Amino acid sequence: MCSIRMNNRISNVLVGVLRSLLSTKSSEQNLPFAARKYISWSLKIGVSLAAVLYIFQRLETHQTSLTSLFAASSALSIANLAGLILAGVMCVTTNWGIEMYKWNMLIGDKLDVFWRTAVKGVLTGTTFGVFTPNRSGEFIGRTLALGPEQRVTGIVLSIINGLAQSMATLTFGVIGFIYLLETFALESIGSIGAVVIQFMLLALWIVSLFLFFRMDVAIKMMRGISFLRRYSNSIERASGLSHQLLNKLYLLSLLRFATFVIQYGIVFSLLFDSPNWVEIAGLSMVTLFSSTILSVIPIPDVFIKEAVALSYFSLFHFDLGLVATGVLAVWLINIALPALLGAVILFTYRIFKTV
C-alpha cells in the first residue's frame, strides 16, 4: 500500500512538472515556489553532469583512437597542423552558425525572440542530445530557452527543423549510395539491379521532398489529435510556413551537411597518406545517411556512426582503426565541445517564469 501511494505521489509530481513546462499559462499555477526552484536546479545540474560524464566515458573507452589522433597530429609540421586546425574551426563555426541561423529564422518571427535565445537553444539542445539516443533530447534544450507559453510552438518548430536536416541527409545519402552502387555493387547485382535501386532511391527522395513542402498539412493533422487539442493555439502558431522559408531551410540544411563531409575530409587528410577524396566524400555521405536511419535503435549515437562507418569503409580497404579515430574526432569537434559549452549556458536559463 505504501509503495502504491509513493508511486502515485511520484506520478503526480511528474505530471505537474510536465504541465508546468508546457503550460500556456503561468507555471506558478502548477507548482509552488520551492518546488520550482528545486526542479530548476536539479535539472540544470543533472543534465550538465550527465553530458560531461558521458563525454568523458566515451573518451575513456576510445583511448586507442585518441592516441592515434595525437600521434598523427604530432607527425605534422606546425604549419600544416595549424592549417588543419584553422580549417576545422572554420567548418565547426560554419556548421553551428548555420544551425543557429536556421533556428532563429524559424522562431524569430513566430515567437518574437532575440538572436541570443536561438544561440542558447541550439547549444543547450546539443547538451541534452549528447547522451540521449539519436540526440532525441535536443528539442528539450531548445524549447527550455523559450518562455513557458512558447514551448509547445517551439517543439513543433524544432521537429520541422529536424525534418529539414533529415531531408538534407537523405539528399546527400542518395548521392552517396548512387556512387557506391556504381563503384562497388555492379559486379554483384548487375547493371539492371543497380539502376532499379538507384531509381527507388531517387523516388524516395522526390516523395520525401514533396511531403516536406506540405508541412502545413501535417501541422493541421496534429491539431486534430485528441490529447494535443489543448495545445491547438500553440500548434497553430507554428503553421503558415511559406514555401520560400521551407526552401531556404532545406538549402541551409544542405550547406550544413556539406560542412560535415568537409570535416571528414579534413580529419582523414590528417590520418591517411594521399587519401582518395571522392571515396571519402561518397562514404561519408552514406555513413551519415545510414547512421541517421539506424539511429532509431536506442544505443549511443557515437557507437552507431562508428559501426556504420567501419562497415562502409571496409569495402574500400581503409584502415578501420584510423576510420574509427576519424569518426570519434568529428564527433568530438561537432558534438562534444558544443555540448560542454551548452552545459555552461544552461545555468543562465530561467526554466520557470519565477524561481
N, C-alpha and C positions, 0 to 999 in steps of 0.2 A: 504494500500500500504506500509506503514511504517513497519507494522508487518511482511509482506511478505519479505521485504528487510532484516529485523532483523533476521528472520528465516534462510534466505539464508546465511547471514554472519555467524551465529552460525554453520550452517551445513558445511560451508567451513572451519571454524576453526577446527571442529571435524574431518573432513576428513583429514585435514592437520596434525593434531596430530596423527591420526591413521597411516597415511602413514609414518610419521617421526619415529614412534616407530617400525614399521615393515619393514622399507625400507632396502633393501640390499645395498644401497648407503649411503653416508654421510647424516645425518639428517639436516646439515646446508643448504642443497639444498631445504628444505621444509619450514623451519620456521626461522625467524630472531632471533638473539641472545636474545633480550629482551623477546620474546615470549617463547623461550625455557626455560629461567630462571624462568619466571613466572609459566609456566606449571609444571616444575620440583618441585618447592617448594610447589605449590598448591596441587599437587598430594601427596607429602610426608606428608604434614600437614593434608590434608583432610582424607587420608586413616588412618593415625595414630589416629586421633581424632575419626573417625568412629569406629575403633576397640576398643578403650578404652571406649567410651560411650556405645557401645553395651555390652561389658563385665560387666560394672557396672550396666547397666539396668537389665541384667539377674540376677545379684546378688541381686538387689533391689527387683525384683519380686519373688525371691526364698529365702526370709529371713527365712521362716519356716524351709526349708531344711538346711540352713546354721546353724540355731540354733540347729537342731537335730545333725548335724555333730560335732559341738563344744561340745555339751553335751556328745555325745558318746566318743569323744576324752578325755575329762576331767575325765571320769569314769575309764579310763585305768591307769595302773601303768606306771611310767616313762619308765621302761624297755620295756614293751610291746608297748607303743606308739612309742618309738624310733625305735623299730624293724619294726613296720609297716611303719613308715616314710622312713626308710632306704630301705625297700623292694619296696616302691612306687617310690622312687628316682631312684633306680636301673632299675625298669621297664620303667620309662619315658625315662631315659638315653638310655636304650637299644632300645626302640621304635624309638626314633628320630635319634639315631645313625645309626640304620638300614636304615631308610629313607634317611638320608644324604649319606650313602654309596651307596645305590641304585641309587640316583640321580647323584652322582659323577661317578658311573660306566657307566651310560648312556651318560652323556655329556663330560666326561673326554677325551675319545678317539675321539669322533665325533667332538667336538668343541675345544679341546686342551685348557681346562681351569684348574684352580687350585682348590684344595680342598675347600679353603675359599669361592669360588664362589658357590659351591654346598651347603655349610653350610648356607650362607647368603640367597640363593634362597629358601631353604626349610623353614627357619624361617619366612622370609617376605611373602612367599606364604601362610603360616598359618595366617599372619596378614590380608592379602587380603581376605582369605577364611572365616575368623571367622564371618563376618557379611553378607556374601552372601549366598543365598540358595544353599544347598548341597556343600558348600565351593567351588562354581564354579569359584570364583575369584582367586583360589590358583595358577593356572597356570600363571596368570599375574605377581604375585610377583616373581615367579621363573624365568620367562623369562626376567624381568626387570633387574635381576642381571647379565644378559648376555650382550654382545655388541649388538648394533643395527643390525649388519649383521648376528647375530647368533640367533635372537629371533624367527624367523619362524621355524627354525630347533628345537629350544627349545620347542616351543608349541607342535610340533609333538611328541617329546620325552616325554614331560610331559603327553600327552594323553596315550602313551604306558605305562608309569609308573603307571598311574591311572588305566589302564586296568589290569595290573598285580596285583595291590592291590585288585581290584574288583574280580579277579579270586580267590584270597585267601579268600576273604569274602564269595564268592559262595561256595568254598570247605568246609569251616567250617559251613556255613549255611546249606548245605545239611546234614552234620553230625548231626547238632543240630536238624533239622526237623525230621530226621530219629529217633532220640532219643525221640522227642516229640510225634511222631506218635506211637512209641512202648509203651510209658508210659501213654499216655492220650487218644489217639483217637481210640484205638482198640474197645472199647465198643460202640462208636458212629457210626463208619463207617465200622467196621468189619475187620477181618484179611486180606481178599482179597482186600478190598478198600485200606487198609494201604500199602499192598505190591505194588499195582498199583501206588500209589502216590510216594512211595519210588523209584520204577523203573523209573518213569518220572523224579524225581529229579536227579537220577544218570545219566540218559540220557542227561539231560540239562547240567550237569557238564562236561560230556565227550565231547559233541558237543562244548561247550564254550571253553574248553581247547584246542581242535583241532583248532578252529578259532584263538585263541590267538597265537598259534605257527605258524600260517600262516599270521603273521603280515605284511610281505613284500607285500603280495597281496593287502592288504588294502592301504598301502602306495602308491603303483602303481596306484590304483584307484583314490586316492586323486590328484595325478599329472594330471589325465585326466579331472578333474572338471574345467570348463572354468574359473571361477574367481580365481582359485588357480594356473593357469598356469604361471603367472608372478613370482610365488614363487617356480617354479618347481626345480630349482637348490638347494634351501634350503631344500625342502622336500626330494629330492634325497639324500641329505647328511644324513638324518635320516634313510635311508634304509640300507639294508645289515646287519641287526642284526642276529647274529648266533643263532642257536637253543640252544647252550650251554649258551649263555648270557641270552636268554629268560628264560631258565630253572632255571638259578641262580636267576634271577629277581623274578620268581614265588616262589621259595623256600624261598627267603628272605622275600617276602611278607607274606608267611605263618607264618614265625617266628615272623614277626611284629604283625600279627593278634593275635598270641598266647599271646603276651605281653598285648594286650587289655583284653583278657579273664582273665589273671592272675590279672590284675589290678581290675577288677570287683570282683574277689575273695578276694583280699586284703581289698577293701572298705567294702564289705559285711561282712567280718570277724570282722570288726570294729563295724558294725551296728547291726548284728544279733548274738544271742547266739546259738552256736552249729549249724552253717548252714550246709545244705546238699550240699557238694561240687560238686557232679555230677549234681544235679539240677541247681545249679548256673552256672556251665560251659555250660551246654546244653542251658539254657535260655539266657545266654549272647551271645552265638553263633547266635541263631535265632533272638535275638534283634538287633545285629549289622548287620546281613544279611538283615532283613526286613527294618531297617531304611535306609540302602543303596538303596534298591529297591524303597522305598516310598519317597526318598529324591528328586525326580524329582518335587514334589509338592513345589511351591515357598513359603515356610514358613521356619522360622529359624530352623537350624539343631538340636538345643538342644530340641525344642518342639517335633520334630519327634521322637527322641530317647526316650524321656521321655514317650510319649504316647504309643509307641510300647512296651517299657519295661513294663509298667504298665499292658498292655493287656495280655502279656505272663505270667508275674509273678503272676497275679491274679488267673490263672488257678491252681497254686500250693499253693494258700492261703498265700502268703507272705504279710507282712505289706506294703501296697502300698506307704505310706508316707515315709518309710525308703528306699524303692526301688527308689523313686524319688530323695531322698537325695543322694543315691549311684550313680545314673546316672549323677547328677549335679557334684558330686565330681570327677568322671572320666573325665567329660568334662573340669572341671577347670584345672586339672593337665596335661591333654593331649593337650588341645587346647588353653585355655585362657592364661596360663602362657607363652607358646612358642609364642603366638601371641603378647603379650606385649613385649617380647624380640625382636621379629621381627620388631615391630614398632620403636624401638630404632635403630636397624640396618638399617632400610630403609633410614635413613638420611645420611648414608655413600654412597648411590648409586650415580652414575653418569648416569642418565636416558638417557641423550643425550651425544654425544661424547665430546662436549664442552659446558659448561654452565657458 
